[in-house]
Amino acid sequence: MSKNRILALDILRGITIAGMILVNNPGSWAHIYAPLSHAQWNGLTPTDLVFPFFMFIMGISTYISLRKFDFALTKDSVVKVLKRTLYIFLTGMAIGWFSRFCFYWHSAPEELSFFEKLWEASWTFDRIRILGVMQRLALCYCAASFAAMTLKHRQIVGLIVVLLVGYSVLLLTGNGYAYNEENILSIVDRAILTPAHMYKDNGIDPEGLLSTLPAIAHVLIGFCVGRVMMGDKSKEQQTDRVLDSHIIKLFLIGTVLTFSGFLLAYGLPINKKIWSPTFVLTTCGLASSLLALLIWIIDVKGYKRWSVFFEAFGVNPLYLYVQGGVLSILFGAIHIPWGEGSVNIITLIYSKTLLQILPPTAASCVYALLFVTLNWCIGYQLYKRKIYIKF
């Protein structure tokens, strides 16, 4: 099993990337089907699952990757982890900068000269958001990797418990469930990051500093599940029997985590924006169960033809996520002459085309599906040519 790539893992990774692109790119944010929108505060929607599912898978991939180094803290392993962390973090920052560049370039006063306009659009570092999705991935990957290389793997479970219990205490004593600036998470982020470099949501940055702690535990849970999936080296030849055993274990882990999360939610509500401990348990549990189901369908039963669409996303996940972000920015920034003025590509497709034949919410959803399809077309060409772009 260790020697053969687990296709189901690529498929689940692809499902999450396609889902992230889908929910991030509606035709209009004012018209979204409820399942394609995040919970406003406490609660859980299907959209709230895609990012934590990807982080869970990243934990499994971290186990597989570091296994090649025997989890030893060596120069090669440290360099690899630090380089990947830096690449992912800076890519996230670059996307944020590019978004602001395009926005200010288009909205700059007409009286500015070309070079003044270029300077105003380029120098946005005094108000650029420091953290974000890619940055959280980088920080959690780095922390989980060093934990895996410095601790005995049995101790990682203890670290997970310490992180989640400690964070629970912090939330309960620090007004952590308040959706305002009195929240301890908001206070810390505003003190360290400053409001100019934060996401604007009632003072809450959904990828803030303190909420990164349970996110690290999230990735470590994925790491532990990866250990269960891969098994020990002495059983590598017993592929079929080991695979069935691992499916059962994944279902059990998923069931225990999911029920634990829902039960504890009576005292610690499930909340994505603060990455509450119950959010970690519930989403990791659901991800583990879904992965077990996919392994049974794809790797055991061999039903693979339906999964090619998601496999193209799964083999180049971060690249396609970044590509989707860049294309989304360009679609909003590039203007095309229309009538006496101009419209951007999003308006042209959604308002001027889809909205003429569909209700607003349906048109918004169709636009998002078309955008996912466009990204898949590019990703499929990379997949066919076996081109893998890694960060």
Disulfide bonds with the S-S distance in Angstrom:
none
